[in-house]
């Protein structure tokens, strides 16, 4: 008998900086720990549908052994609340946008929805916001990677304690 994987969606504004970084970092941590978890990413806006992740995100991630080059931007949609078990927002603005989209669901869609919505930093017992590095410098992209690695390890530890994906 095959158990269905636990499904996680990482969400930022445009799906070209933070959420694809969070996706590949979290995927690395769940794969390293042999968890039955699938990770994807999306953006709350439609600015970058089909686009590659930002070249700076790719370059900084590559230095740490993460490959973002196969990812493409997509927009969060109402079906994601049904498809995913957990939706991780990178900051409060994204959390608000995710909740606003949830509020548009019909009663039937709400009945089918299973996704819990949290901040990426929730597993760290923190309200830390993963700040958008888009208008920043190299240090901002490195900070996103640091935060995603810390949060991903915390999520994996939580999953193991709660036997999620085990």
ZATOR-392800 format. One record per residue (C-alpha): residue number from 1; x, y, z negated. Coordinates in steps of 0.5 Angstrom, whole numbers, plus 500, padded with zeros to 3 digits. Layout:
residues N
nr	X	Y	Z
NUM	X	Y	Z
...
***
This chain:
residues 166
nr	X	Y	Z
1	500	500	500
2	503	507	502
3	501	513	497
4	500	519	501
5	505	524	500
6	504	530	495
7	504	536	500
8	507	543	499
9	506	550	503
10	511	555	501
11	508	562	503
12	511	569	504
13	509	575	509
14	512	573	516
15	515	566	515
16	522	568	517
17	526	570	511
18	523	567	504
19	518	562	506
20	523	558	511
21	528	558	506
22	524	556	501
23	522	550	505
24	528	547	507
25	531	548	500
26	525	545	497
27	525	539	502
28	533	538	500
29	531	537	493
30	525	533	494
31	529	528	499
32	535	528	494
33	531	526	489
34	527	521	493
35	520	524	492
36	514	523	496
37	513	530	498
38	512	534	504
39	514	541	505
40	512	546	510
41	512	554	510
42	507	559	513
43	506	567	513
44	500	571	510
45	501	575	517
46	501	574	524
47	507	578	525
48	512	572	527
49	508	566	530
50	512	562	534
51	519	566	532
52	525	563	529
53	527	565	522
54	531	571	521
55	538	570	524
56	541	573	517
57	537	567	513
58	539	562	518
59	546	564	517
60	546	565	510
61	543	558	509
62	547	555	514
63	553	557	510
64	550	552	504
65	548	547	509
66	541	548	510
67	538	548	517
68	533	553	519
69	534	553	526
70	528	548	528
71	523	552	524
72	518	557	527
73	513	562	524
74	506	560	523
75	500	564	519
76	497	561	513
77	490	559	515
78	484	556	511
79	485	549	513
80	492	549	509
81	487	549	502
82	485	543	504
83	491	540	507
84	496	542	502
85	496	540	494
86	500	546	492
87	501	553	495
88	507	557	493
89	507	564	494
90	514	568	494
91	511	574	490
92	505	577	487
93	503	581	494
94	503	574	497
95	499	571	492
96	494	576	492
97	494	575	500
98	493	568	499
99	487	569	494
100	484	573	499
101	484	568	504
102	481	563	499
103	476	568	498
104	473	567	505
105	472	560	505
106	465	557	505
107	462	553	499
108	463	547	504
109	471	549	505
110	472	550	497
111	469	544	496
112	474	540	500
113	480	545	498
114	485	542	493
115	491	546	493
116	493	550	487
117	496	556	488
118	502	558	484
119	508	563	485
120	515	559	487
121	518	561	480
122	512	558	476
123	516	552	475
124	522	556	472
125	516	559	467
126	518	566	470
127	514	571	473
128	520	572	478
129	519	575	485
130	523	573	490
131	524	579	494
132	523	580	501
133	531	581	504
134	528	583	511
135	531	590	510
136	536	589	505
137	544	586	506
138	547	580	505
139	547	580	498
140	539	580	498
141	539	574	503
142	544	570	498
143	539	572	492
144	534	569	496
145	538	562	497
146	540	562	489
147	532	563	487
148	530	558	492
149	535	553	489
150	533	555	482
151	526	554	483
152	526	548	487
153	530	544	482
154	525	546	477
155	519	544	481
156	523	537	482
157	524	537	475
158	517	538	474
159	515	533	479
160	519	528	476
161	516	529	469
162	509	529	471
163	510	523	476
164	508	527	482
165	511	524	489
166	514	518	485
***
